[in-house]
């Protein structure tokens, strides 16, 4: 049995946020959802954002929305919920000057903590509560009363109260209803990046290979693409997997499918996949990817643009778009219906 700590509602003390103002820096999907959940839990929230549509939306939602610099200075718990790549420069220029001794710096992703990109002062607490889902679900699951799992970490405990604050924040956004798993920012970063850089590429290339083989054997691209994911069936399978577990959802398939999946999974040699994951993990762990991504950003992301161009012009994604058009799938179909 795992000795990992998991915390629930009864483990969190909401009074840790009494007389404290939470400054939500950033009002995108995650920032907006967490800000709304915090407010509905009785926490005082001020929103800091650039003077743009996001700040206007915060005003429309009834928040006191102001500049990032002012919000950071007013906040006792400063939530840095902005994109990883812009956070370090913005932190140095607009947030760090407003940090006071005993403040708490709160993040929902471990990237900048793992690679020491923020340079936070020693006189503040630094914590992470990272929901394991997108911002829209953080809000809808809070409203439904279900909650959602998160990874929690205390990276710097200057006051001796950092964990208490982190748990209070986790409860206020609705996560302790489901369970908050204690770990580190590095653990969260590795699992997140390894999914993006190792698991998703395997999945994507498996689909490309399946498409290539089936089309070569005379199966129309429209049939291939709908079977892969455009019908939505695959999304339903993953939703059932999240609710029932992998083996638990198998009975929703035919017995032919159950046998086919399990027998071929048993016969599959995962050794090359393990080696692939190990290689990608090493590149994440030694900071190689962080350096690569920083260099890519400094050059205005030429590699990312090249990759988009490459795959947009591939047979697979051209077939995807044709299938979506012919079967009235996606936003284009909605606009057409109107």
N, C-alpha and C positions, 0 to 999 in steps of 0.2 A: 504494500500500500504506500502511496506517495506521501511524503511528509511536507509537501507544499502547503503553505497557508492559503486558505480561501476565506474571505470575510463576507459577512452578510449584514442585513440591516441592524441586527442587535449588537454588532461589533463596532458600529459607528456612532460617534457622539456629535449630533448636530450643533451643540453649543460651542464647538470649536470655531464656528463661523459667526458667533454672536458678536455684534459691534464691529464686524469686519466688512469691508467693501471688496467685492470681487470685480476686478477690471478685466473684461473680456476683450482681448486684443485680437481683432479679426472677427468678421461677422459673415463668414461663408457658411457652408452647410454644417460643419461641426461646431463652429463658434455660435451660430444662431441657435442651434438645438440645445447646446449646453447652457447658453444664457437664458433661454426660455424655461428650461427645466429648473435651473437654479432659482430663478425668480418665483416660479410656481411652488418651490419648496421653502419660500420665505427668506431667501438670501438677497441682500442688497447688491445690485449689479449695475455697473456703468460700462458702456461699450466704447472702445477706442478703435477708430477706423479712419482710413483716408476719407477725404471729402468726396465720396462717390456714391454710386447707387446702393452699395452695401450699408453705408452710414445712413442713407435716407430710409432704407428698409428698417433699420434699427429704430429710427425715429417713429416710423409708422407702427412698429410693434410696441411702442410705448416706452422705450428705453431712453435714458439720458445718454445720448450719443455725442461724443466729442472727439477731439484729436487723440491720436495714440499717446502722445507725450503727456497730455493732461490726464487722460484716464490712468496711465501708469503711475503718475504721481499721486493720484487720489486713491488708488487701490492698495489694499493690504495683501490680497492674493491676486497676483498678476498672471492671467491665463494667456499664454503665448500660443494662439491657435491660428497661425498664419503659415503659408508654405515654407517648407524647410529651407529652400534655397534663398529666400529673402530674409529669413529670421535673423541671422547673425548681424548683418549690417544695420537692420532696423533696431535690433536690440541695443547695439552700441550707441546709436545716434539718438534714439527716442525713448528707450525704456530704462536702461541701466542708470541714467542720470536721476530718474525719479524713484529708484528703489531706496527704501529706508531700511535700517537695521530691523531685523525680525520679520520683514516681509516674507511672503512665500511666492516663489516662481513655480508656476504650474504648467506642464506641457501634456499633450495627448499623443505624442510620438517621441520615441527615444533617439532619433537620428542625431540631432544637434548635441545632445548630451553624450551619446556614445563617442562621437568624434571630437568632443571638447571644442565646439565651434562658437559657443556663446561667451565664454569668459566671464561668467557670473561671479559677483563678489562673494567672499567667504562669510559675510554677515547676514545671509538670507538662507531660508530653507528652499530646497529644490526638490519637487516631487513630480511624479508622472501618474496620470490616470488615463489609460489608453483604451477607449471602447473598441471592441473587436468587430465593429461594423460602421457603416457610413452614417453621416449626420442625420439623414432623413429618418433612419431607423432608431437612432438615439431619441429622437423626439416622439415618434409614433409609439414606440414601446413604452416610453415613460407615460404617455397619455393613456395607454391601454392598461397600465398597472403591472405589466409583465417584467420590465427591466431588461437588462442586457449585460453580458459578461465584459469585464475589462481586465487589463493588466495594470497593477499598481506597483510603483517603485518609489523608494525614498533615496534620492541621490545625494542629498546634503542635509544634515539635521543640525542646524546651528542653534535652534531654540530648544531642542529636545521634544518639540511638539509636532514635528513634521508629519509623522505617521498619523497622528490624530487629525491633523488638517486634511491630509490626503483622503482618509476614510470619510470624513465629513463631506468633502467635495464629491466623492464617489456616491455617497448616499443621496446627496442633493440632486445629482444628475440622474439618479434612478438605477445605478449599476449594482448596488449592494442587494437589490431585490433578487437578482439572479446569482450573483457571486463575483467577487473581485479577487483575482489570483495575484499573490505577491510574487514579484520577481525583480528584475533590474531593467534599466533602460536598454542595456546592451542585449539582453534576452529578447525584448520586444522588437528591437531593431533587426536582429538577426532573423527572427521568424518572419517578420514582415518583408524584408528584402529578399530572403531566400524563396519565399512564395513568388515574389515578382520576378526574380532573376533566374530561378531554377525550375520551379513547378509550372508556372504559366507558360514559359517557353516550351517545355515538354508537351504540355497540353496543346498549344498552338501548332507545334510541328507535327504532332500526332494527327491533328485534323487535316493539315496540309497533305500528309502522306496518305491518309484515308481517301481524301478527295482525288488525289492523283491516281491511285489504284482503281477506284471505282469508275472514274470517268474513262480511264484507259480500257476498262472492260465494258464500256458501252452504256453505263448508267447516266441518265441525263443530269446535268449539274443542278437543276432545280430539285430533283429528288435527293441528291447528295446533301445539298445545303439545308434543306428542311429537316433531314434526319440528324444532321450535325447539331444545329441549334436554332435555326430560324423558326421552327414550329413552336418553340417555347417548351417542348417536352423535357429538354435537358435541364432547364431552369427548374421545372417541377420536380425532377429527380433530386437535384441538389437541395431543394427546399425540404423534401421529404427526408433526405439524409441528415439535414440539420436538426430535424425534429425527432427522428427515430434512430439515428445512427446508420452506418452503412449496411450492416447485416439486417438491421431492423426494417429498412425500407425495401429490401429485396423481395419480400412476399407481395409487394405491389406490382411486381413484374410477373410475366408468365414463367412457368417452371422451365420452359426452354431457355428463357433469358437468364434465370437464376443459375441453371447448370452451366450455360455458356460462359457467364461471367466468372463464376468461382473456379471452374475447371481450367480456364485459360489464365486466370490470375495465378493459380497454383503452378502452372507450367511455365510462367513467364520468368525469365532470368533478370532480376532487378540489379545485378552487379554493375552494369554500365551506368544505371541511373544513380546508384549510390556514389559511384566515382564522380559523376557529374555534379551531384549535390555537394560533395566534399570539395571539389575544385571551386565551385561558386562560393561556398562558405569561407574558404581560405581567402578569397579575394575580398569578401566583405569584412572578414575579421581583421585583416592586416591594414585596412583603410584604403586598399587599392581602388575599390569602387568609388569611395568618397572623393578621392583625388581625381579619378577619371571624370566624375560628374561635375566637380568644381571646374575642371579645365574645359569641359563641354559648355558649361554655362558662360564662362568668361569669353568664349568665342561666338556667343549668340546661338548655341545649340545646332551647329551644322550637321553633326551626326544624326541627331534626332530628326531633323528635316529630311535628310537623305533617306533614312529608313522609312519614313512615312511615304516618300515618293516611290521608293522601291516596291513597297507592299501594296500601295494603292493601284499600281500598274500591273500587279501579278494576276494570273488567270484566276486564282482562288477568290480574291476580293472583287474582281470584276464580275465573277459568277455570283458572288454574294449580293452585289448591288442589283444585278439583273433579276435575280430571284426575288429580292425584296420588292422591286418595281412590279414584276409580273404578278406577284401574289398579294399586292397591296399591304405590305408589311412595313411598319415604321411610321415616322413622323410625316413623311411625304404622303402616305396614304390618308392620314388624318386631314391634312390640309386639302387634299383632293376632294374628300367627302364633304368638307365645308363649302 
